[in-house]
Amino acid sequence: MSVAVGRRVALWRVRRRMTQQVFADRIGRSKSWVEKVERGVRTLDRFSLIQQIADVLRVDPAELLGGDRRSETGTVTPGVDAVRASLAHYDIFAAADSEPTTEQEVTQRVEHAWATYRHGDHPRLLRMVPAMLDGARRLDSIRPSDAAEPLVRAYHVTAQALVKVGEPDLAWLAADRALATARDDRLLAASAAVPLAQSLRGLGQHRLAMTAAVAAAHQVAAAHQVAAADRTTTASTGGATSTDHRPLCGTLLLQAGLAAAGGGDQNSAGELLDRAADLAGQAGDGQDYRQASFGPAAVECARVTAAVALDDPADAVRRHATIIRRDGWQRLPAEHRAAYLLDAAQAHLDHGDPATAGRWLVEADRIAPAEVRCRPCARTLIAEISRCGPQATGVARLATTLGLTR
């Protein structure tokens, strides 16, 4: 238990960009004491001490104690244990005979899972994952050529949902499975690099996340060049055109930019987000966001998230005021808008405006409640806003519902 808690303390300390010495000073301990806690040599066996550490790290004490994540009612988030068991299940032939084995049935389940994700209903999605993975893996064992893409997409959406509920280790496993399933398909592998980067960011491995996302983006661009050359030779015979590479390449660059910002690399973050903006400008903002949440509005949202990570709340607040007036903003999926509003709320809080932060938090809850109520970072934000004094009724209600009041 002490080792697990110590690792979580170290993870959150790094996320808050504190050195061991700074952290030790803030809790009134020595640097050697912190080192021993993070290595698991010293046990944290008093809740009062855990509460003190949680306050300094600005997290819910439950984040340090571990266990399953909480749902909107403050209980254990349903589905995480079942997903963990499913990812650890290698005997694909043990699935029930009723499990779908046709490509159409598997694809329908995967598409339904993605629609659920875009609506931000993460608990429901997690409950769907075991059956979805069992069916996709069963198909893969029978007809691998038909199952590769749906199975990669199944692992992909599973990983993204796990990141949302604060399970980056498990998300990394799902993303790694997606990469392995992609085999020699470079574009499929590149798409799997999106949740891989997200999970690495969740683990605080920002440099690794940036490297993986940039490499995948280059792979997509290279594949596009080959496809463009092929189109030139087949156009006269009515050959099919290739899929637009810009949403995937741009999404990877966004992940790389956010990873750079999370690691405090302002220059790289700006360069990568600018490259994503160029692709978004080419693609335009009138596309179908059911397939990819990428476009000019998505890039501007990412710039706000990056500004928050780089401790520039003034820039984030300024950009936010422009974003919400864009037409493209309303076309983003509910999950994307609610997740972004959490970052906007954090920006206003850091800028010294908890009342406005509270209003955007309540709006995020209106758009996609589970996005707010199931995410550990949202719980921390609610607690921080609540500690600033009387706020909007919605914030007080959320704090009470989630058991964050004292």
C-alpha positions in Angstrom: 0.0 0.0 0.0 2.8 2.4 0.9 4.6 1.9 -2.4 1.4 2.7 -4.3 0.7 5.8 -2.3 4.3 6.9 -2.7 4.2 6.5 -6.4 1.0 8.6 -6.6 2.5 11.3 -4.5 5.5 11.4 -6.8 3.3 11.5 -9.9 1.2 14.4 -8.7 4.3 16.2 -7.4 5.7 16.0 -11.0 2.4 17.1 -12.5 2.4 20.1 -10.2 6.0 20.8 -11.4 7.4 20.8 -7.9 10.9 19.6 -7.0 11.2 17.3 -4.0 12.8 20.2 -2.1 9.9 22.6 -2.9 7.4 19.9 -2.0 9.2 19.1 1.2 9.3 22.8 2.3 5.5 23.1 1.7 4.6 20.2 3.9 7.2 20.9 6.5 9.3 17.8 5.9 12.9 17.1 4.8 13.8 16.2 1.2 15.0 12.8 2.4 11.6 12.1 4.0 9.9 12.9 0.6 12.4 10.6 -1.2 11.6 7.7 1.2 7.8 8.2 0.8 8.0 8.2 -2.9 10.1 5.0 -2.9 7.7 3.3 -0.5 10.3 3.1 2.2 8.3 5.2 4.6 4.6 4.5 5.2 1.9 7.2 5.1 -0.4 5.7 7.7 -2.1 8.8 9.1 -5.0 10.3 7.2 -4.3 13.8 8.5 -0.9 13.6 6.9 -2.4 12.3 3.6 -4.9 15.2 3.7 -2.1 17.7 4.2 -0.2 16.3 1.3 -3.3 16.3 -0.9 -3.9 20.0 0.0 -0.4 20.9 -1.1 -0.7 18.9 -4.3 -4.3 20.2 -4.9 -5.9 16.8 -5.3 -8.6 14.8 -3.6 -7.1 12.5 -0.9 -8.7 9.6 -2.7 -6.3 10.2 -5.6 -3.4 9.4 -3.3 -5.1 6.4 -1.6 -5.9 4.8 -5.0 -8.8 2.4 -5.6 -11.5 2.7 -8.2 -12.6 6.1 -9.4 -15.8 7.6 -8.2 -18.9 8.2 -10.2 -21.3 11.1 -10.1 -22.8 9.8 -6.9 -19.5 9.5 -5.2 -19.5 5.7 -5.5 -17.0 3.5 -7.4 -17.0 4.2 -11.1 -18.8 1.2 -12.7 -16.9 -0.8 -15.2 -13.2 -0.2 -14.5 -12.6 -3.6 -12.8 -14.5 -5.4 -15.7 -12.3 -3.5 -18.2 -9.2 -4.4 -16.4 -10.2 -8.1 -16.4 -11.1 -7.9 -20.1 -7.7 -6.5 -20.9 -6.0 -9.2 -18.9 -8.1 -11.9 -20.6 -6.1 -13.7 -23.4 -8.2 -16.7 -24.0 -10.3 -15.2 -26.8 -12.0 -18.5 -27.5 -13.7 -18.4 -24.1 -16.3 -15.9 -25.4 -19.9 -17.0 -25.3 -21.4 -18.3 -28.6 -23.8 -15.3 -28.6 -20.9 -12.9 -29.1 -20.8 -11.2 -32.5 -18.4 -12.7 -34.9 -19.3 -10.9 -38.2 -17.5 -7.8 -39.2 -20.7 -5.9 -39.4 -21.8 -6.7 -35.9 -18.4 -5.9 -34.4 -18.2 -2.6 -36.4 -21.6 -1.6 -35.1 -20.6 -2.2 -31.5 -17.4 -0.2 -32.0 -19.3 2.7 -33.7 -21.8 2.7 -30.8 -18.9 2.9 -28.3 -17.5 5.8 -30.1 -20.8 7.6 -30.2 -21.1 7.0 -26.5 -17.6 8.5 -26.0 -18.4 11.6 -28.0 -21.5 12.2 -25.8 -19.2 12.0 -22.7 -21.0 9.0 -21.1 -17.9 7.3 -19.8 -19.5 5.0 -17.2 -21.8 3.6 -19.9 -18.9 3.2 -22.3 -16.9 1.3 -19.7 -19.8 -1.1 -19.2 -19.8 -1.8 -23.0 -16.1 -2.4 -23.3 -15.8 -6.1 -22.2 -18.4 -7.4 -24.7 -17.0 -5.1 -27.4 -13.5 -6.3 -27.0 -14.5 -10.0 -26.7 -16.4 -9.8 -30.0 -13.7 -7.9 -31.8 -10.9 -10.3 -30.6 -13.1 -13.3 -31.5 -13.4 -12.0 -35.0 -9.7 -11.3 -35.1 -9.0 -14.9 -34.2 -11.1 -16.1 -37.1 -10.6 -13.5 -39.8 -7.7 -11.2 -38.9 -7.9 -9.3 -42.2 -11.4 -8.2 -41.4 -10.9 -7.4 -37.7 -7.8 -5.3 -37.6 -9.4 -1.9 -38.0 -12.4 -2.5 -35.7 -10.2 -4.1 -33.0 -7.7 -1.2 -33.2 -10.6 1.3 -32.9 -12.1 -0.7 -30.0 -8.8 -0.6 -28.0 -8.5 3.1 -29.0 -11.8 4.2 -27.5 -11.2 2.0 -24.5 -7.9 3.7 -23.8 -9.4 7.2 -24.2 -12.2 6.4 -21.8 -9.7 5.0 -19.2 -7.7 8.2 -19.5 -10.8 10.2 -18.7 -11.6 8.3 -15.5 -8.0 8.6 -14.2 -6.6 5.2 -15.2 -3.6 6.1 -17.4 -1.7 2.8 -16.6 -4.6 0.8 -17.9 -5.1 3.2 -20.8 -1.5 2.7 -21.8 -2.1 -1.1 -21.9 -5.1 -0.7 -24.2 -3.2 1.7 -26.4 -0.3 -0.7 -26.6 -2.7 -3.5 -27.7 -4.0 -1.2 -30.4 -0.5 -0.6 -31.7 0.2 -4.4 -31.7 -3.0 -5.1 -33.5 -2.3 -2.6 -36.2 0.6 -4.8 -37.3 2.1 -3.4 -40.5 -0.7 -0.9 -41.3 1.0 2.4 -40.7 -2.1 4.6 -40.7 -3.8 2.3 -38.2 -0.7 2.3 -36.0 -0.6 6.1 -36.2 -4.2 6.3 -35.1 -3.4 4.1 -32.1 -0.6 6.6 -31.2 -3.3 9.2 -30.3 -4.5 7.3 -27.1 -0.8 6.2 -26.5 0.2 9.9 -26.3 -2.8 10.6 -24.1 -2.0 7.8 -21.7 1.6 8.9 -21.5 0.6 12.4 -20.7 -1.7 11.1 -18.0 1.4 9.3 -16.6 3.4 12.5 -16.6 5.6 11.1 -19.4 5.3 14.3 -21.5 8.6 13.9 -23.5 7.7 10.3 -24.5 4.2 11.4 -25.4 5.5 14.2 -27.6 8.1 11.9 -29.3 5.5 9.2 -30.0 2.9 11.7 -31.4 5.4 13.5 -33.6 6.8 10.3 -35.1 3.3 9.1 -35.8 2.4 12.4 -37.5 5.4 12.1 -39.7 4.3 8.6 -40.6 0.9 9.8 -41.6 2.4 12.6 -43.8 4.7 10.1 -45.5 1.8 7.7 -46.2 -0.2 10.6 -47.6 2.6 11.4 -50.0 2.8 7.8 -51.3 -1.0 7.8 -51.7 -0.9 11.1 -53.6 1.6 9.6 -56.0 -0.6 6.5 -56.5 -3.6 8.7 -57.2 -1.7 10.5 -60.0 -1.2 7.2 -61.7 -4.7 5.9 -61.2 -6.8 9.0 -61.7 -7.3 8.4 -65.4 -8.8 5.0 -64.6 -11.2 6.3 -62.0 -9.2 5.0 -59.0 -10.5 5.8 -55.5 -9.0 8.8 -53.7 -7.3 8.4 -50.4 -8.8 9.4 -47.0 -8.0 12.9 -45.9 -4.9 12.6 -43.8 -5.2 16.0 -42.1 -7.5 15.2 -39.2 -5.3 12.4 -38.0 -2.1 14.2 -38.6 -3.4 17.3 -37.0 -4.8 15.4 -34.0 -1.3 13.9 -33.4 0.3 17.3 -33.6 -2.2 18.6 -31.0 -1.3 15.7 -28.7 2.4 16.5 -29.3 1.8 20.2 -28.6 -0.1 19.5 -25.4 2.6 17.0 -24.2 5.2 19.7 -24.8 3.2 22.2 -22.8 2.7 19.7 -20.0 6.5 19.3 -19.9 7.0 23.0 -19.8 8.5 23.3 -23.3 6.8 26.5 -24.5 8.7 26.8 -27.8 7.9 23.2 -28.9 4.3 23.6 -27.8 3.9 26.7 -29.9 5.6 25.2 -33.0 3.6 22.0 -32.9 0.2 23.8 -32.3 1.1 26.2 -35.2 1.6 23.2 -37.5 -1.7 21.7 -36.4 -3.3 25.1 -37.1 -2.0 25.1 -40.6 -3.6 21.7 -41.3 -6.8 22.8 -39.6 -6.9 25.9 -41.8 -6.6 23.7 -44.9 -9.4 21.4 -43.7 -11.8 24.1 -42.6 -14.3 24.1 -39.8 -17.3 22.7 -41.6 -16.4 19.0 -41.3 -18.2 16.1 -39.7 -16.9 15.9 -36.1 -18.4 12.5 -35.6 -15.2 11.1 -37.1 -12.5 13.4 -35.9 -12.6 16.3 -33.4 -10.2 18.3 -35.4 -10.4 21.7 -37.0 -9.6 25.4 -36.2 -11.9 25.4 -33.1 -10.2 22.3 -31.8 -6.8 23.8 -32.3 -7.8 27.0 -30.4 -9.2 24.9 -27.6 -5.8 23.1 -27.4 -4.0 26.5 -27.2 -6.0 27.3 -24.1 -5.2 23.9 -22.5 -1.5 24.5 -23.3 -1.6 28.0 -21.8 -3.0 26.6 -18.6 -0.3 23.9 -18.5 2.3 26.6 -19.1 1.0 28.7 -16.2 -0.3 31.5 -18.4 -3.9 31.9 -17.3 -4.2 35.4 -18.7 -3.5 34.2 -22.2 -5.9 31.2 -21.7 -8.7 33.5 -20.5 -8.2 35.9 -23.4 -8.3 33.0 -26.0 -11.3 31.4 -24.3 -13.4 34.6 -24.8 -12.8 34.3 -28.6 -13.4 30.5 -28.9 -16.9 30.4 -27.5 -18.0 32.8 -30.2 -16.8 30.6 -33.1 -19.3 28.6 -35.1 -17.0 25.6 -34.9 -17.2 25.5 -31.2 -20.8 24.3 -31.2 -19.9 21.5 -33.7 -17.4 19.9 -31.4 -18.7 16.7 -29.7 -20.2 17.1 -26.2 -17.2 15.3 -24.6 -14.7 17.7 -26.3 -16.6 20.8 -25.3 -17.1 19.7 -21.7 -13.4 18.6 -21.3 -12.3 22.0 -22.8 -14.5 23.9 -20.4 -12.8 22.2 -17.4 -9.5 23.7 -18.7 -11.3 27.1 -19.2 -12.6 26.9 -15.6 -9.0 26.1 -14.4 -7.7 29.1 -16.3 -10.2 31.5 -14.7 -9.5 30.1 -11.3 -5.7 30.5 -11.8 -6.5 34.0 -13.0 -8.2 34.9 -9.7 -11.8 34.6 -10.9 -13.4 31.7 -9.1 -16.9 32.9 -9.8 -16.4 32.7 -13.6 -14.6 29.4 -13.1 -17.6 28.1 -11.4 -20.0 29.2 -14.1 -17.9 27.4 -16.8 -17.7 24.3 -14.6 -21.5 24.2 -14.3 -21.8 24.6 -18.0 -19.5 21.7 -18.6 -21.7 19.6 -16.3 -24.8 20.6 -18.3 -23.1 19.6 -21.5 -21.7 16.2 -20.4 -22.2 15.4 -16.7 -20.0 12.3 -16.6 -17.1 14.3 -18.1 -17.2 16.4 -14.9 -18.3 13.9 -12.3 -16.1 10.9 -13.3 -12.8 12.7 -13.9 -10.4 13.1 -11.0 -9.1 16.4 -12.3 -12.7 17.7 -12.3 -13.2 16.6 -8.7 -10.0 18.5 -7.8 -11.2 21.6 -9.6 -14.6 21.5 -7.9 -12.9 21.2 -4.5 -10.6 24.1 -5.3 -13.5 26.4 -6.4 -15.5 25.4 -3.4 -12.7 26.4 -1.1 -12.7 29.9 -2.6 -16.0 30.8 -0.9 -19.6 31.0 -1.9 -20.0 30.3 -5.6 -22.7 29.4 -8.0 -25.4 27.1 -6.7 -24.4 24.5 -9.3 -20.8 24.2 -7.9 -22.1 23.8 -4.4 -24.5 21.1 -5.6 -21.7 19.3 -7.4 -19.4 19.5 -4.4 -22.2 18.0 -2.2 -23.1 15.3 -4.7 -19.5 14.2 -5.0 -18.9 14.3 -1.2 -16.3 17.1 -1.5 -17.7 19.4 1.2 -16.2 19.5 4.7 
